[in-house]
Amino acid sequence: MSAVIIDGKKISAQIKDEAKSLAAEFNADGIQPCLAVILVGDDPASRVYVRNKKRACEYVGIKSLSYELSEKTSQQELLELIEKLNNDKECNGILVQLPLPEHIDEQKVLLAIRPDKDVDGFHPYNVGLLSIGSARLKACTPAGCIELIKRSGIDIQGKSCVVVGRSNIVGKPVSMLLLAENGTVTVCHSKTKNIKDVCLGADIIVAAVGIPKFIKADMIKDGAVIIDVGINRLENGKLCGDVDFEACKEKAGFITPVPGGVGPMTIAMLMKNCLEACRIQRMA
Ligand code: NAD
């Protein structure tokens, strides 16, 4: 039997519409939620991401401040801009588009963002809250994975969840979020032995490896839920996930496509985070 294809475009559109309603409520109270997006350098992919974020802000009704800085911007200049935005009452969220040029220390920059404006959820303070089960601003892509699962009517509680990948931006936070949903979580990485056997025991697999078609049909059990975070560009220019979609969809219960699965969720969750940041700051 063929799997249910989880429609990330549709679910992300629902979330953006929910965010739009929430933004309208803020507006009715005379508040204009605002996100600052900082881009350093002119990486073409980053430019596209930033443009899409600005578009989503426009749709939802979030004001966006755009800072497009030259590749030569010093770390000090960037830190000064973040400090200015940290102290700007009109600005609720600060997003620094990664990757940064090599001469800038990414960790220093992420640490400089005020935790209640950290809409990417990468600040160690927010990571800490996530790990004690009190998440506030959650990393967007991992939070998007959870929404895809829950909004497809899948209960995570008690399920065997296998996350393949342990990066700080996807693997680790998605593992913590699955744990917070009472999943029984195993994290695999490049040093894990017998990944196939581990995956075969999974009710839910989240793949965040960065290797095209890493998860094969003989690694998943019948009816498993497969969430593919991977975005890999093949030599023919096409996008491909970390899961062998065509083969796995014949065996899985639910599966996300690439593109059109996890990808669109990241920006939708960013919009949600921006409004959550606005709420947190109003409560302070
Ligand atoms: P990363 O390179 O930082 O981490 C990859 C992880 O995979 C590492 O923890 C590593 O241990 C593990 N790994 C590598 N080789 C392995 C192997 N042979 N067996 C088992 N584990 C192995 O990557 P990332 O930033 O976590 O991103 C992962 C994928 O998700 C990439 O394709 C990236 O483009 C994509 N991504 C998508 C979004 C989105 O919005 N949809 C956001 C972030 C990342």
Boltz pocket constraint, residues with backbone or C-beta under 6 A from the ligand:
constraints:
  - pocket:
      binder: B
      contacts: [[A, 141], [A, 164], [A, 165], [A, 166], [A, 167], [A, 168], [A, 169], [A, 170], [A, 171], [A, 188], [A, 189], [A, 190], [A, 191], [A, 192], [A, 195], [A, 207], [A, 208], [A, 209], [A, 210], [A, 211], [A, 228], [A, 229], [A, 230], [A, 231], [A, 232], [A, 262], [A, 263], [A, 264], [A, 266]]
      max_distance: 6.0
